[in-house]
Amino acid sequence: MSRLRPLSTVAGLALLTAAAGPAGAQTALPEILIEAPRNPEGARRDLGLSEGQLQVIDRAFVPVTVVPESEIRRNGGGTLGDQLNNLPGVTSSSFAPGGASRPIIRGLDNTRVRMQENGIGAQDVSDLSEDHAVPIDPLAAERIEVIRGPAALRFGSQAIGGVVNVTNERIPTRLGPPGISGTATGSLSSVDNGIDGAMRVRGSSGQWAYSADVFGRNAGDYATPQGRQANSFARTFGGSFGASYFFDQGYIGAAISQFRSLYGIPGIESAATRTRIDMIQTRLTSKGEIRFDGQVVDTIRFWLGGTLYRHNEQALDAGQFQTAATFRNQEIEGRVETAFRPLATPLGTLNSVFGVQFGAARLGTSGEAGGLLAPANSRTVAAFLFNELELTRTTRLQASARIEQARVAGTAAAFPGTYDPLGGLPVEFGAVRNFTPMSGSIGLLQELGGGWVTSLTGSYVERAPRAQELYSKGPHDASGTFEIGDPNLTKEKAQTIELGLRRSQGSWRAEATAFYTRYNGFIYKRLTGLTCGDDFGSCGSGGGTELRQVVFTQQDATFYGAELRGQVDLGEIAGGTFGVEGQYDFVRARFADGTNVPRIPPHRLGGGLFWRDANWFARVTLLHAFAQNQTATAETPTPGYNLLNAEISYRMALKPGSGAESLTFGLVGTNLLDADIRNHVSFKKDEVLMPGRGVRFFTTVRF
């Protein structure tokens, strides 16, 4: 037996900070004795996270939704956006479903949603443009955590809208029993004639633990109710190897991984030219912790990661694929956190965490991309402090603060105010911008009894503009846009108040959150209504028609909304538990002048039925997205749709000595009504339909 220490919620994100225990134990539940499992999935089962149950972290100061490995395998999405698209409060960019689809949280995208793996940022260029993929494949994920609300302080101002954190054991965080364990999984999909598979192995010997994985997927152009979506193919493969050394008071580990992807960009013009993106990322990461026996410091943890990233944007020219643009990113990021021993005060027990974070990135571009964004260098340094005061066993207060220094250097351009070449041509010049974002938050968490927990948080967060928002100045064929930055942008400031109510255990599980955010200087991509060719001289009256002109603009705005999700176990049928579930979410966003913020997702309402026992799991769900008619200038409305999904799976334990522990297999049906689905938040929603009716078979073996 091994004792799992209760995890601190000092930061309101305890599940992202605890590195000593199994991933499945990171649920901020009361201390519990369990037998050390051979894999994280075993820990989840021992902790009672049953198949198909609503996964929420109910004792965090911010809403945290967990997608466990079993659900990831059933969902089968080829990107993180595809995986999370139907969660309350989460949609996806859907620019290239299956290839490039980034999660959007509460209507906030790109530079406001941080993508990370095991606490280190994705270190890609997916926040620069919607056609760029996130180099984290769900096949390599053992758990996905979505954090919404005032959670930016731990990871930086890029997380002003939320965090999507993928966890796995690529760097082993526990020393299991000697021997080897692992999983192998695969699936077949009808909608895109797709096939995918992955295998991972975990092992230990002496004081060393090691981990290795490999994955791959191949999907053709997917079917829609109106035929195949041309140029929507995607091929991805990659893998990693990592090892950790354990000692009496902690561990230190490292991993190297590579991600490669080749995917098409659907759409009228891009399909005609067979536009595609060929991507490769090589990544080296390290993390560890040291526990102390002193009276002041309890634990020091660190995260460090560096990346070499490149992708080529290619299209047919004279019958041959030619590279039109190349994006390169060299980036390093590190974070060190010191957790102090609990301190007894007259008001209660005080827990504190102090941390420092640094990052540096060089974004290099060439070809067409050299006109879009000349090479840019970014550097950040930050310090943060979290304090949690336990007033009583059921009442806790939290206060946190962060200060950053950000430097962004690049080549800017001054455009005429009308963004029409009749007003003159742009003048380029070297520019360096320095920002000092400062942020803080305060929260109250109260346990109400009966398993219910409520939280009230308020935050003030500042975000520095990114290089693409400041210095963009040219065409981007893959996204079909001509993008113009503003080198005079100021810091974006967000003031948020949020109320939450959660219950994660028992026969009735629920999560409800309401939020209100006021932005000073909200930065967004504004469609001007003009179209352009490959240079600014072709814009508007110049006669260009291929690319939509987009200008990074700053304006005060207000966002508010709510997210609700619940499950109720109604009773026992045929030896299993039968229940119902439902969800609802919406976000409303308007500028100070009363106009609408562009690309805001519609109201969504859904529900379903489920049945589960020790081996079987079955579910039918229907999600209705209402029509979105609250549009911005130059934006078109989007009709509503009904998404009907169904799934059934069976998990069986295998006999000892067979070489495997368990076998799981199942069938998943998606968009069974074969509805025409257009995603309002996608820049290409008028050209690109989402996948139609499909059936997917999957299987997983654990050994």
N, C-alpha and C positions, 0 to 999 in steps of 0.2 A: 504494500500500500504506500502511496505517496501523498503528501499533503500539498494542496494547491493553495497558496496564500491568496486572501481576498485582494482584488485588484482595486487600486485607487481610482477614483473618478475626479481627481484633482483638476484635470484639464477638461473634464466633461467628455473625454475621448479615451477612456481607460483601455478599451480594447485595442487601440492603436499603439499603446505605449508598453504594455506588458510583454516582455520578451522571454521571460524565464519559463513560463508554463506552456502547455500545448495550445495550439491555436484555438481548438474547440473549447478550452476552458476560459477563454477571454470573454466572459459574458457578464462581469460585474455582479454575479450572484453571490449569496452568502457563502462563507467557507464550507467546503464539502470534502469528504474523504472519498477518493476513488482509486481504483487500481490503475496504475500507469498504463495507458493503452499503447499499442504499437503504431498507431497512426492517428492523426487529428480527427478523422471521422469517428473512430472509436470513442474519443473523448466527447464528441457531440452526442452520441447515443447514450453514454453513461450519464450525461448531464440532463437527459430527458428532452433534448431538442428533437421531437418526434418528426417523422416524415410528414411534410406538408404543413407543419405548424407555422404560424406567423412568427417571424423572427425579429424581435425588437430588443433593444437594450433599454430596460425600463428605469434604471437608476443613473442614467447619464443626464447632464444638464441640457443636452441638445438632442433632437430626434436622430436616432441611429437605427437604420434598417439593415438587417443582415441577410444576404443571400448565401445559404450554405451550399456545400459542394453538390449534394444530391439534386438541388434545384437547378444549379448551373448546368449539370449534365442533362436534365430534362428540358431546360429551356433551349439549349443548343445554339444560341445566338453566336454568330461569327465575330462580333465585335462587342465591346462593353456597352455601347449604345443599344445594340440589338438585345442584349441580355436584360437591360434595366428599363426598357422603354415603357413598360406597362405598370411600373411601380408608382404609387401615388406621389406626386411632386416631381417625377422624373420623366422626361421624354428624351428624344435623341435627335441629332442633326439630320440623320438619314440621307446624307448627301450621296453616298454610295453604299446602300444597304449590303451588309456582308463584307464590305471592304473598308469604308471610312464612315463611321457613324459614332459621334462623340456624345456622351451623356449631357443633357441639359437639365439643370436643377432649378425649379421655380422660375422658368423662363430665362435663366441666366446661363450663358454659354462661354466657350473659349477661355478668355483670360480670367474669368471669374470662377471657374470650376477646376480644381486641381485634380489631376489624375496621378496616381502614384501606386507603386508596388512595394510592399513591405516598408512603408514610411518614406521612401525616396521617390521624388518626382519622376514622371515618365521621361523627361528630358528629350522631348521630340519637338516637332513643329506643328502639332495638331491644333494648338491654340492660335496659330497664325491664319489658318484657312480651313474651311469645312471639308475640303477635298483631301486633307491630310489625315491619315489614319493614326490611331494610338497604338504604339508597338507593344501592347500587352494583350495576349490572346486569352480568351476565357478557358481554353483547354489547359492552360498553365495555372489556372486559379483554383485554389481550394476553398476560397471564401471571398466574397465581395461585400464591402461595407460602404454604405451610403450615409454620409453625415450632412444633414441640412441645418441651416440656421447659423447662429453666431459662433462658428467654430473656426474662424480664420486664424486666430492668434498663434496656434501651435505651429502651423505650417507656412504662414505668410499671407500677404494680402491677396495673392492669386486665389486663395480659397474663400474669398468674400461671399461667394454663392454656395459653396459646399465642397466636399471632398468625396472622391470615389477612390477607395483604397482596396487594392487586391492583395490578399495575403496568401502565402504559400511557404513551404519549407525549403526554398532554394538555398537559403542559408539556414542550416539546422539550428534550432533554438532549444533543443532538449537532447539529452543523451539517453536514448532508449536502450532496451535490452540488446545484447549482442545478436547479430544475425541480419537478415535482409527482409524487408517488407516492401510492398508497393501496390500499384494499381495499373490496370490497362483498360482503356475505354475507347469506344468507337461508335460511329453512327452512320446511317444512310438517310438521305433526304430526297424526297420526290420533287419538291418545288424547284430545285436548282440542280437536280441530278448530282447532288453533292455527296462527298465521303470525307470523313475526318477520323482521326485517331490520335491517341496520346498514351504515353507510358512514363511512369516515374518510379524510381527506386529509392528507398531510404535504407540506411544501414549504420552500424556502429562497430567499432573495434577499439578496445581500451578506452582512452580519453577522447577519441575522435568519433565524430559523426559525419556522415557524408550524404549527399543527395544528388540525383541526376534525373533529368527528364528530357523527353523529346516529343514533339507534336507536329501535326501537319493537317491541312485541310485543302480540298480542291472542290470548288463550286462553279458550275457553269452559269450562264445567263438565267436568271430566275423567271418563273412564269407569273403572269398577272392575269386578271380576268379578260384583258384585251390582247393577250399574246405575250411572247417573251419580251422582257425588258432588255433591249439591246445594250451590249457592252457592260453588263452588270456582273461579270465573272469575278472571282477572287481566288487566289492561291496563296497560302501562307504556310510557313514551316519554321521551326526553331527548336531551341533546346538550351539546357544549362547544366553546369556542374558546380557544386558547392561543397564546402567542408567547414567544420567548426571544431575548435579544440576547447575542451571543458576542463576547468580546474575547480578547486574547492569553493571559490567565491564568485564564479561566473563563467563566462565563455567569450571567445572571439571567433568570428567566422567571416568567410568571403565566398563570393560566387561570381562566375563569369557566364554570360548568356548572350545569345544572338537571336534576332528576330528578322525574318525576311518575308516580304509580301509583294505580290504582283496583282494589281486589281484594276478593273476598268472603271471609268467614270460615265455613268449613264446620263442621258440627256440628248436632245436633238442634235446639237452641233458636235458635242463630244463623242456621241456614238458614230456620227458620220465620219469623223477623223480617227476613230478607234483610240481615243485618248486613254492613256493608262499611266499608272504610277508604279515604279519599281523601287522598292524601299529595302534598306538594310540598316540595322542598328546593332552595334556591339556594345555590351554594357558590363562594367565591373562594379560590384557593390560589396560593402562590408558593414557589419554591425556587431555589437557585443555589449556586454554589461559586466560591471564589477560591483559586488555587494560588500558592504563594509559592516564591521561590528562596533564602530565608534558611536559616540553619543550625538553626533551632529549629522553626518551624511549617511544615508541609507543605501542608495544605489546611484551609480553613474552609468548612463547608457549613451551609446553613440551610433550614428548612421552616416555612411559615406558612400557616395556613388558617382561614377564618371561614365560618360557616354561618347561614342563616335557614331554619328547619325548621318545618313545621306539618302536622298531619294531623287530619282530622275523622272520628270514628267515628259512622256513620249507620245507621239502621234504619227500617223501614216503620212508620208511625204514621198510622192513618186513611187508608191508601192513598197516603201521600206519604212520601218519605225525609226524615227529620228528623235533625239533628245532636244526638247525645246527649252527646258529649264531644269536647273539642278539646285536643290536646297541641301546645305550642310549645317550641322549643328554639333559643336564641341562644348560639352557642359560638364560641370562638376558641382556637387552639392554636398554639404555636410551639416550635421546637427548633433549637439551634445547636450544632454539633459542631466541635471543633478537633482535627485529626489532626497529631501531632507527627512530626518526622523520626525515623527509626530511630536508636536510641542503642546504641552498642557498650558492653557490660558484660563483666566477667570471666566471666559465666555464659552469655552469648549476646546476640543482638540483641533490644532491647526496643522494642516499638511501643506507643504510648499514644494514647488518644482521651479528651478531656474534653468534656463536654457539659452544657448547661443546658436545661431544658424548663419551659414554663409553660402553663397552661390556665385558662379561665374559662367557666362555663356558667350560663345562667339557664333553668330549666325552668319554663314557665308552663302552667297547666292551667285549664280552665273546664268548665262543665256538669257532667256526672257525674264527670269526671276531677278537678274541683275538690274533690270529696269524697274521691276516691282519694288524691290527692297535691296539696296546696296548693303554690303557687309556691316553688321551692327554688333557692338559689344555691350553686354549688360553685366553689372556687378551688384550684389546685394549683401548686406551684413545686418544682422538683427539680434536683439536680445529680448527675452520674454520671461515673465514671471507669472506663475499660477499659485493661488492660495485658496484652500478650502477649509472652512471652519465648520466643524460638527457641533452645532448648538445642542442638539439632543440626538437620541438614537434614530429619530425620524425626521429631523430637520437639519439641512445643511445649507450653508452659504458659500458662494464662490466669487472670487474677484480675480481678474487677470489683466495684464497689460503687456504691450509689445511696442517696441520702437525699431524702425528700420532705417537704413540709408541705402538708397538705390541710385545707381548711375547708369544712364543709357546714352551711348554714343553712336552716331550714324550719320547718314547723309540725308538732309531734309530738303524740302522743296516748297517754295512759295507759289501758290496757284492763284489765279484771279478769283475774285469773290463769287462769280457766277459759275465757275468751273466749266466755262465754255472758252475754247481757244480764241473766240472773237474778242475776249477781254485781255488777251496776251498769253504768252507762253510761260511755263513755270521757270523759276530761277532756283537752281540747286546751290546748297551751301553745307559745309560741315557743321554739325551741331552736337552739343553735349548737354544733357539735361540731368540735374540732380534733384532728388526728392527725399524727404524725410517723413514717411508715413508713420503716424502714431495711432495706436488703437487701444481699446479697453472694453471690458465687459464685466457685468455683475449678474449673478443668478441666485435664485432660491429654489431648492428642491425639497418637497414635502411628501412623505409617505402617509397615505390616507387610511391605510388598513384595507383588508380584503385583497391585498395584492396591487392596489391602485397607487400610482405615484404621479404627482403633478409637479410641473416646473414652470418658473417664470424667469425669463432672462431678458436683459437689455444689453445692447452693444453699440459701440461706435468704432467703425473700421474705416481706415483710409487705404487707398490703393494707388500706387504709382502707375502711370500709363506704360504700356509695353512698347517695344521697338516698332512693331508693325502699326500700332495706333499712331505713333509719332511720325514715322518716316516712310510709310508706303507711298508709292508714286508711279504706279504703272500697271500694265496688263497682267492678268493671271488667267490663262486660257482654261486650265483645268477646272477652275471654279466658275468660269464665265463672267468674271467681273474685272473692272478697271478700278483699282483701289487707290484712294488718296488719303494720306494721313494728315494730321495737324500737329506740327512741332510745338505749338503753343498750348497744348492741352495741359490742364492742371490736375492735381490729385482728385480722384473720385472719392467721395465721402458718403458712407452709409450709416444711418441710424436705425436700429432694428429693435423691436420689442416682440417677444414670442411667448406664447402660452401653450403648454403641452400637458396631455393626460395619457398615461400608458398603463397597460397591464399585460404582462407577458406569460403568466402562468395560470393554470386552472382551465376550466371548461369554457371560459369566456375570455378571449384575448383581444386587445384593442389598442389602437394608437391613434391619437387625434392631436393635431397641431394647428394653431392659427398664428399668422405672422403679419407684421406691418413694417415696411421698410421705406424710409425716405432718403433718396439719393440727392446729394448736391454735386452737380457736374457729372451726371451719368454719361458714360462714353458708349456709343453704339454705332453700328454701320447704317448709314442713311442712304437709301436709294434716291438719287436726285431726279430720276426720270429720264436722264440722258443716256445714250448708248455711245460706245466708242469702238474703234478698231484697235490696232496694236500700238498707237501712240496718242498723246494728248491732242495733237492737232486734228485727229479724226473724230473727236468727241462732239456730240450735239450737232450743231449746224455743219460740222466737218463731214458728216455723212457716215460715220462708223455705226455698224448695227450689230456686231457680234457680241460685245461685252456690255453688261450693265454697269453704269458708273456708280461707285459706292464711296461715300465720304465719311471718315471717322469724325463724329460730331459729339458735342458735349452739351447736355441740357439737364435741368433738374427733373426728377421723376419720382413717382410713388408706386410701390409695389405692395399688394396685399393679397392674401389668399389663405387657403386651408387645405389640409390633407387628412383624410380619415380612412382607416382600414380596420377591419375586425373579423373575427372568426368565432363561431359558437358551436360547441359540440352538443348536438341535440339529443343523442342517445346511442344505444347499442343496437346494431342490426347485423345479423349473420356473424356474430363474433367480433365485429369491428365497430369503430366509432363513425357515426354519420353526422355531418354538420353542414352549416351554411357559412358563407363569407360574403363580404361586401367591401366596396371602396368608393371613394369620391375625392376628387381634387380639383382645384381651380387656382388660377393666379390672374389678377387684374393689374395691369400696368399702364399708367398714363403719365404724360409729361405735364409740366406745370402749366402749359398753355391749353390743356384739355385734350390734346391729340393723343393718339394711342402709340405706345411703344411697339415697334415692329416685331413680328415673328414670336408672338406670345401664344402658348398652347391653349387649346379650348378647354372648357369644362369636360370632365370625364366621370362617368358613373358606371359602376359594374358590380357584379356579384356572381355567385356560383354555388355549387354543391360539391362536397368531397366525402370520401369514405376511406378509412384506413384501418389496417390491423397490423400485426407484427410483421407481415410480409407484403401485403398488397397496399397499393395507394392508387386511388382514382379521383379524378376531378373534372368538372365541366364548368367553364366560366364564360361570361358574356360581358364585354366592355363596350359601352357606348360613348363615343366622342361626339360632342355636340358641334354644330357648325360654328366656325369662327368668322364672325362678320365685323368684329371690332378691329379694323385694320388701320395700318399707318398709310402715309402718303406713298403712292406708287406700289402699294401692296394689294394683292387680290384676295377676296374671301375664299374660304375653303369649306366644302360641304362636310357634314358629319358622316359617321360610319358606325357599323356594328362589327366587333371582332369576336368571333366565337371560337374558343379553343377547347380541346379535350385531351386528356391523357390517362394512361393506365400503366402501372409498372409493378414488377414483382421482384422481391429480394429474397434470396434463399441462401441459408448457410450451407456450406459444403462440408463433407466428412473430413475429420482429421486425417492427415496423411495424404490427402488428395493434391497437396501443393497449393491450394487456394483456400481463403477463408469464406468468401461469399461471392455470389453472382447476382447481378441486378440487370434486368432488361425491361424494355417497355416500348410503347407506341405513343406518339404525340401528334395530334392533329391541330394545325394552325389555320386560322382564317377559313374555317369550314364553310362559311356562307359565301366564300369566294367574292368578297366585297371589294369594290374599288376604294382603296385607302390612300389618301394623300395626307402627308404630314405637314401641317401648317407651318411649322418652324423651319422647314427645309427651304433653302434658296431655290431648289429645283422642283418644288412640289407640283408646279403646273406642268412639268415635263416628265416627272418620274413617279410611277405608281409603286406602292409597297408590294411585297410578294403576295400572291394569291393563295388559293387552297393548297395545302401541303400536308404530307404525312412523313413522319420521321421515326425510324427505328434506332434505338440506342442500347448499348450494353456496357457494363462495367464489371470487371473482375478484380477482387482484392486478394492479395496473397501475402 
